[in-house]
C-alpha cells in the first residue's frame, strides 16, 4: 500500500512539473510581448536574456502611436462586425442543423448526416472555393468572410450530441402539451445545452477574430479589412530600415503593442466562458 501511495505521489509530482513547464513555455512569450511593450526602447535594445518586468523608464508611447494608426481602428470596427454577425449566423445555422440531426424520425436524416460528415474529410480546395465565391458575387463583400463558413461540421456534431443527451421524455412532454418543433427547440432544448452553446461562441468567436487569410483573398477594399489582416500588413511593413522619422526607435515596441491590442479582447472574453468550457465539451462529446 505504501509503495502504491509513494508511486502515485511521484507520478502526480512528475505530472505537475511537466504541466508547469508547459505553462511557462506557453505563457512566457506573451508575457515578454506585454512587458516589452511598456519598456524603454533604448534599454530594450540593450537587454539580453529573460525579461519579466518593464525596463525603466516605463512608457506608454508605443500604445499612443498604435492607437493613432487610423487603419487599426477601422480594422477593429470591421472585426467586431465579423465576430458579432458571424457568430450569430454560425449559431443559428449550427443549431438548426444539429437539432435536425438529433431528432428521431426525419426522412433521409442518415443521408443528410453522411453528406454533412463527408465535408469534414474532403473539400474542394482553395481554387474551387475562390471560383465559388466569385460566381456567387461575393468578391469584395463582407459576407464572403461569413457565409462560406456558416457551419463548422465539428461544432455541429458536438451540439447534436448535446441535444441527444437531453432526455427524450422532456421533448415528448413538451410535444404532448402542444409545443411545436421550434418551441421545443427554444424553450426546452437550448436552455439545457447552454454550456455547449457557450463553448461554440468561444470557438466561432476566436475563429472570426483571428481570420485574415480569407480576407486577403476575397477583399479588395482596405476599408473592409479585419484587424488581423491589417496587423499582418503592419507587422510586415514596420522595418527599422524604413525612413519613418521619430518612429524608428519605437518600431519594435509598436509591434509588441499591436499584438497586445489585438489579442487582449479574446483573453478578456475567455474567463467569462471558461466555467462552461469543460462541461460544454464533455456534454457535446459523450452520448449516453
N, C-alpha and C positions, 0 to 999 in steps of 0.2 A: 504494500500500500504506500509506504514511504517513497519507494522508488518511483511509483506512478505519479505521486504528488510532485516529487522533485523533477521528474521528466516533464510533467505538464508545466511547471513554473519556468523551466528553462526554455521550453517551446514558446510559451507566451512572451517571455522576455525577448527572445530572438525575434518574434513577430513584431513586437512593439518597436524594437530597434530598427528593423528593416523599414517599417512604416514611417518612423520618424525621419529616416534618411530620405525616403521618397518625398515626404512633405517638404523637407528642407530643399531638396533638389528642384521641386516643382515651384515652391514659393519664392525662393531667393531671387531668381531672375526678375520677377515682377517687383519685389521689394527694392532691388537695385535700381530699376527704372524710376520708381516713385521717389526714392531718396535722391538719386542723381538729378531729377528734375528740379529739386529745390536747392541744389548746391551751387556754389560759386563756380562759374565756367573755368576760370584760371586754375583754381585748386583742383577741380575735377580732372583737368588735362594732366596735371602732375601726379595725381593719385594712382597708386598701383595696389592691387590686392583686393580683399573683401571690403565692401562698403555697406555699413549698417546705419549710419547717421549722416544727415546732410552736411556737406563740407561748408564751413563758415567762410564768408558771411552768408546767412540764409537769404535766399532771393526768390521772388515770385515773378521775375522778369520774363522767364520763358512762358509762363501761363498768360501774362499780359499780351505778349506778342502772338501767342497761339490764338487767343480769342479775338485778336484784331484781324485774323485771316477771314475775309468775307466768305470764301468758298466753304470754309469749315461750318459756319452757321447754316448755310444753305444745305449742306450735306446732312447736318443734324435734323433739320426740318424734314427733308426727304426721307431719311431713315425712320423717323418717327411715324411718318405716313406708311411706309412699307411694313413696319412692325405692327402697327395697330390694325390697319386694313388687312394685311396679310394673315395675321394670326386669327382675325375674325373669320376670314374666308376659310382658312385651314380648319378651324374648329367646327364650323358649320358643315363643311363637306366631309370631314373625317367622322363627325358624329353621325351624320345620316348614313354614310357607308357602313360604319361599324354597327349601327343599330339594325340595318337591313341584314347584314351577315350574321348577326346574333339571334335573329328571330327563327322560330320553328315554323316551317310551312310555306314560305315564299317559293313560287315557281322558279326553277332554274337557278336557285341560290348557289348550288355547287359549281355550276358553270361560271357564274359571275365571280365566285371566290377564286376559281382557278385562273381566270383572266386577270384578276387583280394581283394575285400572288406571283403570276408569271412575270409581271413587270419588275419584281424585286431582283430577278436573276438575269433578265435580258432587257436591253434598251437599244434604241436606235442609234445613239451616239450623238456627238456634238453637231455634226454637219446636218443630219436629218432634223435635229431639234431646231437648228437655226433656220432651215428652209421652212419648217412648220410655222415658226413664229413669223417669218416674213410673209408667208401665204395667208396667214390669219390677219395680217395688217397690224401686228402688234409691235413692229420695229419702232424704236424711239418712243415707246409708250411705257408708262409706269406699270401698266398691267402685265407687261412682259416679264416682270420680276415677281408677280403674284400668282397669276392664273396657271402657268405651267406646273408649278409646284403646289397646287391647291391641296393635294392629298399626299401624305407620306404613307406608303403602304405599311411600313413598320409600325408607325404610330396608330394606324387604323386597326392593325392586328392586336395591338396592346389594348386599345379601347374596346374592341369587340370581345376580347377575353374578359375584360372587366364587366361588360354587360352580361356575359354568360354566367358570371359568378353571382349575379343578383338572383335570389331565389325566384323561380318561375311562379310561385304561389302569389307573390306580390303583384306581378304583372296580371295574372289571371284574376285576382281580386279586383284590380282596377278596371279590367275589361268587363267583369260582371256588373260593376257599379255604373257602367255606361261610358267609361272613358274611351276616347278614340286613340288611335295609334300614336298620334302626335302628343296628346295629353299624357299618355303613359310615358312617353319619352321624356317630356319636360318636367312632369310632376312626380314621377316615380324613379325612372332610371338615372337621369342626370344628377339629382341630389345625392344618390347613393354612390356615385363614382367621382365625386368632387376631387379627391386626391389624384386620381388618374388624369383628370382634366387639367389640374394644376401642373402636373408633370409635362403634359403636352404643350401647355402655354409656354413653359420654360424651353422645351425642345424647339418649338417653332419660333419662339421669340429670338433665341440665340442664333438660329439659322438665318433669320431675316437680318438680324443686326450685323452679323459677320459677312453677309453675302456681298461680294464685289465682282466676282468673275463674270457672272451672267450680265451684270450691268455694263461691264467693259465690252461685252459682245453686242448687246441689244440696244444700248442707249448711245445716242449721238450728242444730244443736247446736254451740256455740262450742268445746266441748272436742274437736271433731274438725277444727277449722280448721288448715290448714297454716300454716307460719310466714310465708309471703309474704302471705297474706290478713291475718294479724294485723299484720304490718308495715304493710300498706296502710292498715289502720284506725288504727294507732297514729300513723302519719305524718299522717293526716288530722285526728286529734283533738288532736295536740300543737300548740296555738296559744299564743303568748305572751300573748294576751288572756285566757286562762283563768286562774282562780284556783287555781293549783297550788302556792302557797307557795314553798318554797325551790327548787323545780324551775325557776322562771321563767328564771333566768339560764342554766340548763343545757339548756333546751329544744332549742336548735339543735344543741348538742353531742350530745344524746341521739339526735336524728335521724341524725346522722352515724354514731354508734356502732352504731345499729340496722342501718344499711345495711352497715357493715363486717362486723358479726357474721353477718349472713345471706348475705353474698356470699363471705366468706373460704373456706368449705368447698369450693366449686366451684373457686376459684382454687388451692387446695391440691391438689385432685384432678387438675387438668389436666396439670401437669408429668409425672405418672406415666403418663399416656396419650398425651402429646404425641408420643413417639417412634413410636407406632403410627399417628398421625393421617394423615400424608401417604401412607404406604404403604397403609393400610387403605382410604382413599378411592379411591386410584388402582386398587387391585385390584378394588374393587367398582364402578368406573366404566368400565372398559375390558374389552372382550371380544376374546379372541384372543391 
